[in-house]
Amino acid sequence: MAKQSKRYQEAQKLVDREKAYEVKEAVELVKETAKAKFDETVEAAFRLGVDPKKADQQIRGAMVLPHGTGKTQRVLVFAKGEKAKEAEAAGADYVGDQDMINKINQGWFDFDVVVATPDMMAEVGKLGRVLGPKGLMPNPKTGTVTFEVEKAVQEIKAGKVEYRVDKSANIHVPIGKVSFDTDKLVENFEAITDTLVKAKPQAAKGTYMKNSAIASTMGPGIKVDVSSYIRK
């Protein structure tokens, strides 16, 4: 077990680990316990009452946070012709087709999100073995396989985040930076919570949103009371 730093231990003393805080109070605590010398990312985690092994209980999608993530995403678009020009005009950082595929096969990964037009997926699909493990493979469910490349690039640049339930039925989503105003972090948290509530699979039984917590990159986890966001 990794030894906890003195800074982390001091921050942990400020948090009641048994208590589920109201979201605003939790956000204020995150800001108070973030002691690193850089602008830490604030991440929300949700434990859901689903069985990820069952296809009808998979939860995956994307949404644009009201106030973005505070991070500038580097976008790579696989497209040809007019769609390539559209991607460049929309602000994509890299645009190409076979030339970009060759670069990636040679070990280039200077990008955060990949968008591809459907006609490119036969070739892009061959990169699955290298893009897949990094979570970079374009997917129609997250809006990254589309002919609407202008919209896709603009949404990503505006603060679009992807969410996907893992093998343990957890979802982790960045909701901003410690430097954000409290209200902006609260609104981002509420937006992703509302999206996940609406994404509840019909096959899910029992308590759907079991618990939630938020934490900064180097700070302790703080439980959040999400009962008021759950529609009966």
N, C-alpha and C positions, 0 to 999 in steps of 0.2 A: 504494500500500500504506500503510495507516494506521501512523503512528509508535507504537511501543510505549512505554508509560510506564516510568519508572525502576522503579516498584514492581513492574510485571509482569516486567521484565527480571531483577530481583533474585529474584523467585519462581521464574522459569524456571531459574535456576542450580541450584536445589535438586533439579531433576528430570532424570533420565537419560532422554532422549527415545528412546533405542534399547531401553530395558528395558521388559518387561511385568511389572508388579509384582503380587504377591499382593494380593488385594482389600483386606485389612485394612491392609497397608502403603500401598496407593494412597490409601485413605481418610484415613489419618493425614497423608499428604503433601498431600492436598487441603486439609485443615484448617490445615496449616502454611503453605501458600502463599496462603491466602485473607486478604488484607491490607486489604480494603475496610472502610469505617467502618459498613457495614450488614451484616445477617445474610444472607450470600450463599446463593443456591440451589445445590445440588449436582445436576448433571445427568449421567446416564449416556448414552453413545452407543455404538451397535452397528453394525458393518458386516456385512451378511449376504450370503451367497452365493445370492441369488435374483434373478430377473428381474422387476422390478415391472411391466413392460409386459404380462406374461402374467397373465390372470385367476386361474389356478390357483396363482400364486405371490404373490398379494397377502397381506399380513399386517396385520391390523387387529383391535383388541380393546380391552378395558379390564380392569383388576384393582385390587383394594384393597391398597395397600402395608401391610405389617405395622405400620409406625409412622407412616403418613401422610406428607404432604409438608411439613408445617409451615406450609402456606398455607391460609387459610380461603377456600373457594370460594363465590362468590355464585351461587346457583342460581335460575334462572328456569324455572318449570313452566307449560306450556300445558295446561290441563285445565278441565273444566266440572263443575258439580254436586258430587257426592260425592267425586270424584277431586280436585277443587280443594281441598275441605276436608281431604282426606287429605294433600295436598301441604303445606298450611299447617301442619297438626299435626306433620308430619315435620320442619319447620324450613326449608322453602323460603323464600328471601328475597323472591321475587316470584312471584305466581300470577295467571293470567288467561287470556283467550282473545283475542277481537278487539281489546280495549283495549290489550293488550301488543303485538299485531301493529302496530297504528297507531303506538304509541310508537317501535317499532323503525324503521318506515318514515320517521319524523320525525328519525331519527338517534340514538336512545337505545341505548347499549350498556353499561350499568352492571351487567354480569353476566359470569360466567366460564364457566358450563356451562348448556346448555339441555336440558330434559327435556320430552317431549311424549307425551300419550296417543295411541294409533294413530288414534282418531277425529278428532284435531285436525290430523293431518298433511296433509290436503288443503289446509287454509289455511296452515299453517306452511310447507309446501313452496313457497309463493309467495315466501317470504323467502330462498330458496336463493341468490339473486344477492347478497344482503348478508351472510347468515350463513355461506355456504359459504367464501368467501375468508378469513374469520376463523377457520375451523375450528370454528364454533359450531353447525353444523347437526346436529340430533338424528339418531341412526342406530341401527337395531336391533342392529348388531354390537357397539356399545359400551354397550348396555343403556339408551340414552337415549330410545328409543321403546318405551314399555311402559305397561301398565295398573297395574303394580306401582310406583306413584309413591313410596310410602312407602319401600320398599326402595331405590329408585334415589337418592332424596334422601339417605337415611342413609348409603349407601355413598360418595357423592360427598363428603359432609361428613367422613367417616371417613378420607379420603385416597385416593379412587379416581383412578387415572390412565389416560389413554388412550394407546395406542401405535399407530403407523401407519408402515409403510415408505414412504419417499419415493422420488422418481424415481431417486435415486442408490443405492438399496438400503440406506439408513441409517435407523435409528430413534433418536430422542432422547426420553428420559424423565426428568423430575425425580424424584430419590429422597430429597429432604429438604433440610435447611438445615445450614450449617456448624456451627451451635450444637448439632446433634444429637450424642448420644454416638456414638463410633466404631462400637460394636456395632450400633446401630440403623441406621446408614447401610449397614453391611455386610449386615445382614439384608434391608434394602430392596433393595439391589443384587442379592443372591442370589435374591430373590423374582421380580424382573422378568426376570433371566437365565433362571431355571427356566421361567418362563411362555413366554418366547420360544423356548427349546429345544423345549418341548412343541408350539409352534405351527408347527414346521417343516413346510412343504408337502411332500407326497409327491413332487411334481414337481421339487423342488430337488435338484440334483446337485452332487457335489464337496463342498468345505468349506462348511458352512452358516454357522457363526459365525466370520467371518474375523478380526475383532479387536474390541476394546472399549476404551473410555477413559472416565474421569470427570473432571469439572472443576467448579470453582466459577464463579459468574457472571463474575468478573473475573480468574480465575486460569488458569494454563496447563493444557492437557490432559495427563492422566497415563494411560498405557496400563495395562490390566488383563489379567492372564493368566486367561483363562476356560476353558482346556483341561480343567480338572478338573470343570467343570459340563456339559460336552458329552457326552451319552450316545452311545455308538457304535451 
